Amino acid sequence: MEAQKIAVEAIVALTGGDRTVVTEFIRRSYLAGIKDPKRLTFKGLQAFAPH
């Protein structure tokens, strides 16, 4: 759970994304097997960073 919180806070702070959407993305990623907060954050930044 702590890994998810870290990732959500970092992604929202860096991208300004919607916390609810980011939380759902991180939760799905966590349940898919990504447990490391650094990897969760990296995957989230890839998904939510402006292109």
Phi and psi in radians as a Rosetta constraint file:
Dihedral C 1 N 2 CA 2 C 2 CIRCULARHARMONIC -1.107 0.35
Dihedral N 2 CA 2 C 2 N 3 CIRCULARHARMONIC -0.658 0.35
Dihedral C 2 N 3 CA 3 C 3 CIRCULARHARMONIC -1.071 0.35
Dihedral N 3 CA 3 C 3 N 4 CIRCULARHARMONIC -0.682 0.35
Dihedral C 3 N 4 CA 4 C 4 CIRCULARHARMONIC -1.155 0.35
Dihedral N 4 CA 4 C 4 N 5 CIRCULARHARMONIC -0.750 0.35
Dihedral C 4 N 5 CA 5 C 5 CIRCULARHARMONIC -1.082 0.35
Dihedral N 5 CA 5 C 5 N 6 CIRCULARHARMONIC -0.777 0.35
Dihedral C 5 N 6 CA 6 C 6 CIRCULARHARMONIC -1.040 0.35
Dihedral N 6 CA 6 C 6 N 7 CIRCULARHARMONIC -0.841 0.35
Dihedral C 6 N 7 CA 7 C 7 CIRCULARHARMONIC -1.104 0.35
Dihedral N 7 CA 7 C 7 N 8 CIRCULARHARMONIC -0.785 0.35
Dihedral C 7 N 8 CA 8 C 8 CIRCULARHARMONIC -1.085 0.35
Dihedral N 8 CA 8 C 8 N 9 CIRCULARHARMONIC -0.820 0.35
Dihedral C 8 N 9 CA 9 C 9 CIRCULARHARMONIC -1.052 0.35
Dihedral N 9 CA 9 C 9 N 10 CIRCULARHARMONIC -0.767 0.35
Dihedral C 9 N 10 CA 10 C 10 CIRCULARHARMONIC -1.127 0.35
Dihedral N 10 CA 10 C 10 N 11 CIRCULARHARMONIC -0.792 0.35
Dihedral C 10 N 11 CA 11 C 11 CIRCULARHARMONIC -1.160 0.35
Dihedral N 11 CA 11 C 11 N 12 CIRCULARHARMONIC -0.759 0.35
Dihedral C 11 N 12 CA 12 C 12 CIRCULARHARMONIC -1.121 0.35
Dihedral N 12 CA 12 C 12 N 13 CIRCULARHARMONIC -0.726 0.35
Dihedral C 12 N 13 CA 13 C 13 CIRCULARHARMONIC -1.154 0.35
Dihedral N 13 CA 13 C 13 N 14 CIRCULARHARMONIC -0.693 0.35
Dihedral C 13 N 14 CA 14 C 14 CIRCULARHARMONIC -1.443 0.35
Dihedral N 14 CA 14 C 14 N 15 CIRCULARHARMONIC -0.547 0.35
Dihedral C 14 N 15 CA 15 C 15 CIRCULARHARMONIC -1.910 0.35
Dihedral N 15 CA 15 C 15 N 16 CIRCULARHARMONIC -0.328 0.35
Dihedral C 15 N 16 CA 16 C 16 CIRCULARHARMONIC 1.263 0.35
Dihedral N 16 CA 16 C 16 N 17 CIRCULARHARMONIC 0.349 0.35
Dihedral C 16 N 17 CA 17 C 17 CIRCULARHARMONIC -1.244 0.35
Dihedral N 17 CA 17 C 17 N 18 CIRCULARHARMONIC 2.898 0.35
Dihedral C 17 N 18 CA 18 C 18 CIRCULARHARMONIC -1.216 0.35
Dihedral N 18 CA 18 C 18 N 19 CIRCULARHARMONIC 2.160 0.35
Dihedral C 18 N 19 CA 19 C 19 CIRCULARHARMONIC -1.019 0.35
Dihedral N 19 CA 19 C 19 N 20 CIRCULARHARMONIC -0.682 0.35
Dihedral C 19 N 20 CA 20 C 20 CIRCULARHARMONIC -1.130 0.35
Dihedral N 20 CA 20 C 20 N 21 CIRCULARHARMONIC -0.779 0.35
Dihedral C 20 N 21 CA 21 C 21 CIRCULARHARMONIC -1.160 0.35
Dihedral N 21 CA 21 C 21 N 22 CIRCULARHARMONIC -0.767 0.35
Dihedral C 21 N 22 CA 22 C 22 CIRCULARHARMONIC -1.103 0.35
Dihedral N 22 CA 22 C 22 N 23 CIRCULARHARMONIC -0.750 0.35
Dihedral C 22 N 23 CA 23 C 23 CIRCULARHARMONIC -1.053 0.35
Dihedral N 23 CA 23 C 23 N 24 CIRCULARHARMONIC -0.763 0.35
Dihedral C 23 N 24 CA 24 C 24 CIRCULARHARMONIC -1.107 0.35
Dihedral N 24 CA 24 C 24 N 25 CIRCULARHARMONIC -0.745 0.35
Dihedral C 24 N 25 CA 25 C 25 CIRCULARHARMONIC -1.069 0.35
Dihedral N 25 CA 25 C 25 N 26 CIRCULARHARMONIC -0.802 0.35
Dihedral C 25 N 26 CA 26 C 26 CIRCULARHARMONIC -1.154 0.35
Dihedral N 26 CA 26 C 26 N 27 CIRCULARHARMONIC -0.702 0.35
Dihedral C 26 N 27 CA 27 C 27 CIRCULARHARMONIC -1.090 0.35
Dihedral N 27 CA 27 C 27 N 28 CIRCULARHARMONIC -0.759 0.35
Dihedral C 27 N 28 CA 28 C 28 CIRCULARHARMONIC -1.121 0.35
Dihedral N 28 CA 28 C 28 N 29 CIRCULARHARMONIC -0.711 0.35
Dihedral C 28 N 29 CA 29 C 29 CIRCULARHARMONIC -1.126 0.35
Dihedral N 29 CA 29 C 29 N 30 CIRCULARHARMONIC -0.729 0.35
Dihedral C 29 N 30 CA 30 C 30 CIRCULARHARMONIC -1.092 0.35
Dihedral N 30 CA 30 C 30 N 31 CIRCULARHARMONIC -0.782 0.35
Dihedral C 30 N 31 CA 31 C 31 CIRCULARHARMONIC -1.198 0.35
Dihedral N 31 CA 31 C 31 N 32 CIRCULARHARMONIC -0.414 0.35
Dihedral C 31 N 32 CA 32 C 32 CIRCULARHARMONIC -1.385 0.35
Dihedral N 32 CA 32 C 32 N 33 CIRCULARHARMONIC -0.115 0.35
Dihedral C 32 N 33 CA 33 C 33 CIRCULARHARMONIC 2.086 0.35
Dihedral N 33 CA 33 C 33 N 34 CIRCULARHARMONIC -0.054 0.35
Dihedral C 33 N 34 CA 34 C 34 CIRCULARHARMONIC -1.530 0.35
Dihedral N 34 CA 34 C 34 N 35 CIRCULARHARMONIC 1.877 0.35
Dihedral C 34 N 35 CA 35 C 35 CIRCULARHARMONIC -1.839 0.35
Dihedral N 35 CA 35 C 35 N 36 CIRCULARHARMONIC -0.339 0.35
Dihedral C 35 N 36 CA 36 C 36 CIRCULARHARMONIC -1.364 0.35
Dihedral N 36 CA 36 C 36 N 37 CIRCULARHARMONIC 2.231 0.35
Dihedral C 36 N 37 CA 37 C 37 CIRCULARHARMONIC -1.050 0.35
Dihedral N 37 CA 37 C 37 N 38 CIRCULARHARMONIC -0.578 0.35
Dihedral C 37 N 38 CA 38 C 38 CIRCULARHARMONIC -1.158 0.35
Dihedral N 38 CA 38 C 38 N 39 CIRCULARHARMONIC -0.766 0.35
Dihedral C 38 N 39 CA 39 C 39 CIRCULARHARMONIC -1.174 0.35
Dihedral N 39 CA 39 C 39 N 40 CIRCULARHARMONIC -0.698 0.35
Dihedral C 39 N 40 CA 40 C 40 CIRCULARHARMONIC -1.051 0.35
Dihedral N 40 CA 40 C 40 N 41 CIRCULARHARMONIC -0.780 0.35
Dihedral C 40 N 41 CA 41 C 41 CIRCULARHARMONIC -1.116 0.35
Dihedral N 41 CA 41 C 41 N 42 CIRCULARHARMONIC -0.775 0.35
Dihedral C 41 N 42 CA 42 C 42 CIRCULARHARMONIC -1.060 0.35
Dihedral N 42 CA 42 C 42 N 43 CIRCULARHARMONIC -0.828 0.35
Dihedral C 42 N 43 CA 43 C 43 CIRCULARHARMONIC -1.097 0.35
Dihedral N 43 CA 43 C 43 N 44 CIRCULARHARMONIC -0.703 0.35
Dihedral C 43 N 44 CA 44 C 44 CIRCULARHARMONIC -1.131 0.35
Dihedral N 44 CA 44 C 44 N 45 CIRCULARHARMONIC -0.720 0.35
Dihedral C 44 N 45 CA 45 C 45 CIRCULARHARMONIC -1.145 0.35
Dihedral N 45 CA 45 C 45 N 46 CIRCULARHARMONIC -0.655 0.35
Dihedral C 45 N 46 CA 46 C 46 CIRCULARHARMONIC -1.090 0.35
Dihedral N 46 CA 46 C 46 N 47 CIRCULARHARMONIC -0.683 0.35
Dihedral C 46 N 47 CA 47 C 47 CIRCULARHARMONIC -1.343 0.35
Dihedral N 47 CA 47 C 47 N 48 CIRCULARHARMONIC -0.579 0.35
Dihedral C 47 N 48 CA 48 C 48 CIRCULARHARMONIC -1.921 0.35
Dihedral N 48 CA 48 C 48 N 49 CIRCULARHARMONIC -0.092 0.35
Dihedral C 48 N 49 CA 49 C 49 CIRCULARHARMONIC -1.201 0.35
Dihedral N 49 CA 49 C 49 N 50 CIRCULARHARMONIC 2.487 0.35
Dihedral C 49 N 50 CA 50 C 50 CIRCULARHARMONIC -1.074 0.35
Dihedral N 50 CA 50 C 50 N 51 CIRCULARHARMONIC 2.412 0.35
